[in-house]
Amino acid sequence: MEHVRDYPVLPAVSPGEIRAKLPSAAPEKGESIEQIFADFQTQIVPGLTHWNHPNFHAWFSDSSSPPSVLAEFLIAALNVNVMLWKASPAATELEQVTLSWLRQWLGMDEEWFGIIYDTASVSVMQAISAAREWIAPECRMKGMQPGLTIYVSEHTHSSAEKAAILLGFGQENVRRIAVDDEFRMRTNLLEKTIQADITGGKRPCCIVASVGSTSTTAIEDVPAIADIAERYGAWLHVDAAYAGPAAIVPEMSWILRGVERAQSLVVNPHKWLYVSMDCSVLYTRMPEMFRRASSLSAEYLKTAEDERVVNFNDYGIQLGRRFRALKLWYVFRYYGHEGIIGLLRESLRLTQLLKALVGADGDFEIVAPAPLSLVCFRHRSSDEVNRQLLSDINATGKAFLSHTVLKGKYVLRFAIGNHQTNEGDIRASWQLIQECAAKLAVPKT
Ligand SMILES: *Cc1c(COP(=O)(O)O)cnc(C)c1O
């Protein structure tokens, strides 16, 4: 962590290069840890993308903070498997305690039950399976029933649609609702689509609303979507995988407005809450649906305490579960509420600073609102130039940005969220972007 700035964010390697340098078979005799570590440094590190680098601004910028790293050491050394309460009582109870702490920080009441899954993709799959259990409980015995539909927006993370495919809803039964000028689901279209579906004999099952969509961090109108979900009896899942932690900051708590009426919500501490990969938290007001959708206990898993405890494996596909709560405990205690708010506020501040820098340069334009810690912008020229610009920036190894397409145009995404990123980093990266653009010296369109 101390020397992370000495490394290029993105490695200069081509496909197959690392693999070709490594032995094609495992060693016959054991090797020393010193030798293995030396090879790690010379053969593996040069091919790594440094996700924990302060100039990593692609996709979403996340952090593995020092307390999280230390917790990971303990987790690996203890090798606890949190499948049942009995499998390690303190691990199950620490999961309950830390998720209650986080729930309070997010301003949510005691009604919410929390569980840790590995990723938001699994969280949304479990949420949609719970929605199916609620709307069509016969599926558990009879298999998937026809006509169950899922509603997402054009900008909802692909994991929701993927979950619907995996659960057997069928891609044809996923409705992708168009977005407005600020990339939020158009709620009037959502309602019209649901009405047409009901007329056509479909059964609306689940609506996925985004608080902080992946392309632009758009914050959808959750209260209006909740009205519709309630009117038509559909489950409402709120995807705040990336943006959720921002609600811990008092002046940002509004982003979760309306969530109290949802059936489930996902927040990823491994994204913007200083916890290392992986750790995704799902909250639900209807844990019984998760249990009914996923529990199936074998004789060898029954314990005397079953009536009195939570056995987390009953709430999801996984039997074996990592001891991820320890990372939350370490991070929450090390920084405290104030420390976490301070880190999040700094990312929010740096984002507004970057937005101002970009906005002040006539060669560039901001192309989406930047309410959180992502700036979407483009050079005022062709898609081809913007694609080249991104490639040139990333090739320097000094910063790593990603892209998206908005309103048909190729757009650069600059995400801020690493705990080590400071104002100097942001100013240097912006200067780098300007220099790369100047070298391209293209006519404006
Ligand atoms: C990153 C992201 C996901 C997927 O997260 P994983 O934990 O990698 O599965 C889902 N939704 C949103 C809004 C995201 O930003």
The ligand as an ORCA input file, in Angstrom:
! r2SCAN-3c Opt
* xyz 0 1
  C     -21.004     -3.444     -9.403
  C     -22.483     -3.465     -9.438
  C     -23.185     -4.674     -9.431
  C     -22.494     -6.012     -9.469
  O     -21.680     -6.158     -8.376
  P     -20.911     -7.529     -8.054
  O     -20.783     -7.488     -6.585
  O     -19.622     -7.457     -8.780
  O     -21.766     -8.650     -8.534
  C     -24.553     -4.611     -9.429
  N     -25.203     -3.438     -9.415
  C     -24.555     -2.259     -9.417
  C     -25.338     -0.976     -9.398
  C     -23.179     -2.238     -9.429
  O     -22.545     -1.064     -9.447
*
